[in-house]
Amino acid sequence: MIDKETINTWRINYGLDKRTPEEAQRWWDENLNGMAPAGAVAALGICLQEIFKIKADAENILFKWEKSATITDADIRWLREAIK
């Protein structure tokens, strides 16, 4: 199963914690003479960027909804779980 710890380990191991997907792809390709999964590293990085963006957007929406009088506490709890 892929969990947050696994994803974080991948980010660090593939240099995506310090580089953009494009920079990581270039680094892997140049430093290992193309013998590393440079394309996979870039794809993983792009997917992670999108996941983080979607999560941030969802949290922003939840923050706005929490201020709305039409959303119940049960709705907010459900939304928080959905974001996780």
N, C-alpha and C positions, 0 to 999 in steps of 0.2 A: 504494500500500500504506500502511496506517495503522500507524505504528510508535510507540514511546514518545515520540520527539521531536515527532511530529505531535500526539499527545494532549496533551503538555505545552504546546505552542504554543496549542492550543485552550483549555486551562484558563486560561492567562494572558490570551489575547485576549478571552475572554468573561467575565473577572473571577472565574472559579471558583477561582482560587488564593487569593482573599481573601474570598470570599462563599460562603454556602451556595447551593444551587441556587435556593431560594426567593428569597433576597436578590438574586441575580443576575437572576432573571426580573423581579422588581419594578424593579430599577435600569434594565434595558434598556427595559422598558415605560414607565416614568415619564420617563426622560431622552431617549428618542427617539420619544415620542408613539406608541408601538405600532408603529413602522416597523422594528423589529428582531425577530429571531427569538427573542422572549422565551421562548416555549414550548419551542423547540428547545434553548435555553441551559439551561433547567431540566431537560429530559430528559437532556441530555448530562451535567449535573452529577450527577443521580441515578444514572445508569449508572456514572460514574466512582467515585462513593462506593461503589457495590456491588462494583465490580471491586477497589478497594483493600481492602474488607472481606473479600472472598473470598480475596485474596492473603494478607492477614494471617492469616486462619484456616488456610490451607494451610501457611503457614510455621510456625504454632504446632503443627499436627499433625506436620509434619516434625520439628520439634525434639523432640517427645515420642517419635516413632518412632526417632529417632537414639539415644535412651537405651534403647530396647528391644533385647534380645538376639536377638530373632527376625527382625530386619530386616538384610539383607545390605548391604554397601557398594554393590553394583550397584543395589539397590532405592532406596537413598538418592540415588544419582546420577540415576536415572530420575525420582524425585520432584522433585529440584531443577530438572531441565529442564522438567518438566511445569508447575511453578509459574511459570517464566519465560514 
